[in-house]
Amino acid sequence: EISAGGADVLGGGQVIDLKTAPVFEKAVYFTLSSFWGAGPFCVRFRPFEGAREAGAEEFILANLSLRRAALENNSLAFEGHLTSAEENLLLNKLARLGSAMRLSEGLNLLHKRRPNYISFARQLFHSGMGRAQITFLHPAGLNFFITLPVLGLPASVAGLFLAPALFKVAAYGYLAACAFFALKTAAVSGIRAACVSFSLFPVVHISYAAGWWRGAFGMLTDRLRGSKHLSRCVCGRERR
């Protein structure tokens, strides 16, 4: 498909087997593939039909294909190793160089989701850390929707202590939005999956935001120390 279509980057969507998947996995699937769960990045977690041009934010590493020459000719490679989201940094660089990118249903991936709250929260926390790292390495790739949970977490904590009345109104509005998007899950997969999906939205937003702030703190600390690796997981080598 890369040879025929001329694209340097090719990817697809994600699907799960709704007939056999446990309730929790179904809820994770619908949470991440909803706009309230992942903003414009939700396209990464949905099944894709047909083929079309795509932006750098629409791909995920699990089913990503790259033209080797596009990397070699521009002296590009994965930044090794970030906590998460290495592919997003690389794709942002390719997009800046004008590389053609396409999505194809032929690369839809049958995906198994995290099986419980702890593993799911850990995944989102690490995702937030990786996003903070690539934000420091490529600030131009920062998306407005990323800042919403990132800034919302400290704002909520501040509001809880400094403006409790305003915090209560905002909290009710937030829960109403969670309920609205969870009802869409109920229409497709039943009330049990919808209830779990409702509870997962705060897990997504809080875990991701906490991970981002942890990653940002690590990057700032390493820069102040003059560290070469900037909070990356440097496998097999001693951190300096």
N, C-alpha and C positions, 0 to 999 in steps of 0.2 A: 504493500500500500504506500509506503514511503517512496519507493521508486516510481510507482505509477502516478501518485498525486503531487510529487514534488515538494512535500512538506519536510522540514527538518525535525519537527516534533509531532508525534502522533500518540494519542491516548484514547481512552474510552470511559464509560461510566461504571457503576457498581450495582450489582443486584444481589438479593438474597433469596433463598427458597422460602417463600412465605408459607408453604404448606408444611414444612418440617422444622422451620426455625423456632426456637423457644420464644416465649412472650418477651423476655428482656431484649433479645437480639432484634426482634421486630420493632420494639420501641426505640432502640438505638438507631435503627435504620430510618425510621420516620422522623426522629428528632433531628438527625444530622442532615437529612435531605429536605428539611423545611427551611424556609427563609428565616424564621425566628431562631432556629438552631445554628445556622451557619452562614446567614447572609448570602451574598452573591457566590460564596464558595460552595453552596449546597449542591451545585451542579456536579461536583466531584463525586457525590455520594448517591447519585441517581442513575438509573439505567438510561442509556443514550440510544436514540434511534436515528438511523441514517448517517450522514457525514456532513460536516461543515467546518468552516474556519473557526478558530477558538483563541481566547486570550490566555496569557500565562497563568492566570489564577484558576483556570478550569481543569488543571491536570493534577494527578496524584501519582506518587512513585510506583504504586503497586502494579499499574499497567501502563507505564510510560515507555515509549520507544523514541530513540534519538538517532539522527543521522550522524554517523561517526565523523564524517568530513566537516560537519558544522562545528564540532568541538575542536578538531585538530586545526582547522584553518584559522580559528580565532583564539587558539591556545586556551581553551576553556576546559574545566573539569569540575567535578563535585568538590565543594569546600570540605575537606575532611578534618575532623568530622564534627558537624553540629549536633546538638541534642535531637533536633528534628528539622524537617522542612529544607533539607539540603537541595532537593529538586526545585523548590520554589525560587531559591536564590539563583540557581543555574538558569532556570527558565526566564527570570527577569532579565538576566544578562543577554540571553538569546533574543528576547523580545526587543530589547533596546537596539540590537544589531539588525532588527528587521527580519528575523527568521520566520518562515511560514509555519503555522501550527494548525493541526486539524484534530478533530474528534471523530471517531468512527465506532459504530456499534459492533464491529468485528472485534474490538478490544474490550467489550464489556466484561467485567470480572465478577465471577461468583464469589462473594465475600462472606466470611463469617465474622460477626461483630463481637465486641467484648462481652463476656458472659455475666458480669456483675458490676455493681456500682464502684467498687474499689479499683478494679482494673480499668474501667471506663474513665474514672476521674484521673487516674494516673496517666492514661493516654492523652487526655486533654491538657493536663498540666505540662507534660513534655512537649506537646504541640505548641503551647503558649511560650515555653522557653525557647524553642527553636525559632518561633516567629520573632521574638525579641532580638535574638542573635542576628537574624538576617535583616532586621530593621536597622541595626547598627551598621551592618556591612553594606547594605543597599537601601538607604533611606527613601529613595524614589519609589520603591516598591510598597511603601506603607499605604494601606487602604483605609478609607474613612471608617468602614464597618469594623475594622479591627480595634479602633480606638473606643468603640462604644462599651464593650465589656471591660476593657482595660481601664478606662476612666470611670466607668460606672461603679467598679468595686470600691475604690477609695472614696468616691462621692457618696455611696450608700453608707459606708462606715461613718463618714463625717456627718451625714444627715441624721443618722440614728442618734448621735449625741448632741448635735448642735441645733437641729431643726426636726424634732421628732414628729411634729404634725405633718410637715411636708414629706418626711420619710414615709409616714403611714399612707398618704395619698399615692405616692410613687409606688410603694410596695403593692397596693391593691391594683393599680394599673398594670404593673408588671405581671402579677399573678393572673389577671384577666387575659393578658396577651398569651401567657403560657396555656391557659385553658382553651382559648380560641384555636390555637394551632394544634393542641392535643385532640380537639374534637375532630379534626381532619383525619387523625389516626383512627379514631373510633369508627368513622365511616368506612374505612378500608379493612381494618384488622380487629375491630372489636373494642369493647370498653376496657378490658384488662390492659391491653397494650396502650390504650390512650391514657390510662391512669399512670402507668409507668413513664410514658413519654412526658406527661405533665411534670413529674418529679425530676426528670432528667434535664429539663431546660436550665434550672438553677445550677445543676452540677456542671453542665457545659460552660455556662458563662463564668461561674466563680472559679472553676478549676483552670480554665483557659487564662483568665485574667491574673490569677495568682501565679501561674507558670510564667506569664509574660513579665510580671514584675520581678520574679526570681531571676529570670534570664537577663533582664535589664540591669539588675543589681550586680550580677556576675560580670557582665560586659563592662560596666563602669568601674568595678573594682579592678578588673584585669588591666584596663587602660591606665588607671592611676598607678598601677604597679609596673606598667611597661611590659606586661606579658605578651608574648608573641601570639599565643593561641586563642586569646579572647574567649575564655570559658567553653571552649570546644572540648568534646570528649576525645582526647588524643590517645587513641588506643595503643597500648604497648609502649608508651613513652612517658617519662616522668614529666609532670607539670612543672613549669618554671615561671 
